[in-house]
Amino acid sequence: GFFLWHLRNAGARQIPCQFMHLYHVASNRLITFQYFNFLKRMYVTQCNKDLSQRAKPKSDSIVSPFHELQKLDEEKKVVHKISPVSPVHQSWSEMSSRNELREMKSAAETEDSVIQVGAESKEDRQWKEMKLQLDDLPGILARLSKIKLTALVVSTASAGFAMAPVPFELTCFLLASLGTGLASCAANSINQFFEVPFDSNMNRTKNRPLVRGQISPLLAVCFAASCGIPGIALLTLGVNPLTGALGAFNIFLYTCCYTPLKRMSIANTWVGAVVGAIPPVMGWTAATGSLDAGALLLGGILYSWQFPHFNALSWGLREDYSRGGYCMMSVTHPGLCRRVALRHCLALIGLSTVAPVLNITTWTFPIISLPINLYISYLGFRFYRDADRSSSRKLFFCSLWHLPMLLLVMFTCKKSILEKEDKGDQPGGSHEMAMEIRLP
Amino acid sequence: PPAHSHSDWIGPPDKLSNLRPVIFYEPPEETALERRLREARQEAQASNQRFWARHNRAFRQEKEEFIYSRLKAKGLEMRDESGQKATLNAEEMADFYKDFLSKNLKKHLQYNRDWYKHNFKITFLMGQVALVRALRWLRRRKKNVEQ
């Protein structure tokens, strides 16, 4: 979950759907894999915009928009007698004149290198009516709920469900997935509701619906409530209370702990990693009804994965984070940032080895997953040593395919129940059977 | 925004603060509650604009000064022979980012508190206004049905 709270696709207008085939969890893995490639392509274009360092993004065309604004304000004044607007308008014009003086005084020359790309910029420069357009509503709500991220959260939850050592129940699975998805939508909407002025100031997030005024904050909150309450109710009543409690807790953790903490201390990264680790645990508890070692292991794998993923991503966003006031390790404790990323890459190897010990998978799992875990650890080491943009990007992109691959391998190496019943106490006698992929 | 419009209008992001200015519609029969809402939104907008414009300008200013001083220390000019602006790479800028963030942390904490207060107040007032409007509409419909 957390791994993509931060991944945004500014250019994406279409919402890719149909990447959730609920009948075959295995094909689900493949589809999320293809989806990651799609995300990767989109992110590359965005990376190129974000990661280029410009020395002086000072705009000398500040004056003209203010004039435009002043004219509009005057018109408005005549018709509606809006006196409260004038202090605002005055403060802007004060700013612009002070700005002009500064520009003249400062020794360094200024140049406009504000990055405006494509058709968006034309649309951006127009004034828009703040009226809810009903035909746009699905798209707006999709962006508000970060639907793609939600889909990935649901797929990690379904991975948790699939790995649980119980017979597969379709209705339970569907209810759990739906409930998790609704909870995720609610959490994401509240997060955007809290972060409007900060999102406006960061390149990655400046096209969100609340920032653009496409939806009112009241509607965003109502939407969040209308997703969250049924979602949690569905989980508590339709699945089991434990899953419902975890879902509610996760929403709370994300909106009330992680979101404000982002601007207060670097501890937010650890809290966020827990947020990302909970969905697979929820999937497991939905299937089994209890929190056992397997759930915690799966959660642990996702927890560890968050660090190389996020730390590598945040390495390229240091300027925006610094200006926006976000306390991230990459800005304040760069050494720690890289150390933690490497540490958790190595932890993934360890956790993969624990899986067969807990009887979740067979011993083929740590063997098959070793290459990909070693590769991400290698990239983590390169990032640790080199600390530059290229190593951070390599690590980030690796993390995007590493997780679905790992989960897929885990699923294919899952220890089937029948096997366990047959073998009973016989130690390690099921290697031949281990290779068969069986849905218990 | 056109004169006949009955809704608020939102504009392109301000160059300094990156926030989108909103021009609020004042209906002729604005109730006291609606006026409180509009004023709260205007106040929040002004306060946000002030904060971010000042903050972003300070950021750009300090960034320039940092680059200038670093380049000077290296013995380079602001522009090289071809007229291109000299830049520092990301690793050198990292010191500046770290410094800037820690210097402004207290300011941000204060602003966060103010922003959350504004946000909750505005949303709550919006809820009240919506509720009042809904009740009014229901009452009007009941009257029409009875007539």
Interface residues (C-beta under 8 A of the other chain):
Chain A: L51 Q53 R54 A55 K56 P57 K58 S59 S61 I62 P65 L69 L72 D73 E75 K76 V79 H80 K81 I82 P84 V85 P87 V88 S91 W92 M95 N99 R102 S106 A107 A108 E109 E111 V114 D124 R125 Q126 W127 K128 E129 M130 K131 F193 F194 V196 P197 S200 N201 K206 V211 R212 G213 S216 P217 L218 V221 P260 R263 M264 R318 E319 Y321 S322 R323 G325 C327 V331 T332 P334 A387 D388 R389
Chain B: P1 A3 S5 S7 D8 W9 I10 G11 P12 P13 D14 K15 L16 S17 N18 L19 R20 P21 V22 I23 F24 Y25 E26 R38 E39 Q42 Q45 A46 N48 Q49 R50 W52 A53 H55 N56 R57 F59 R60 Q61 K63 E64 I67 Y68 M78 K85 A86 T87 L88 N89 A90 E91 M93 A94 F96 Y97 K98 F100 L101 S102 N104 L105 H108 L109 Y111 N112 W115 Y116 N119 I122 T123 M126 G127 A130
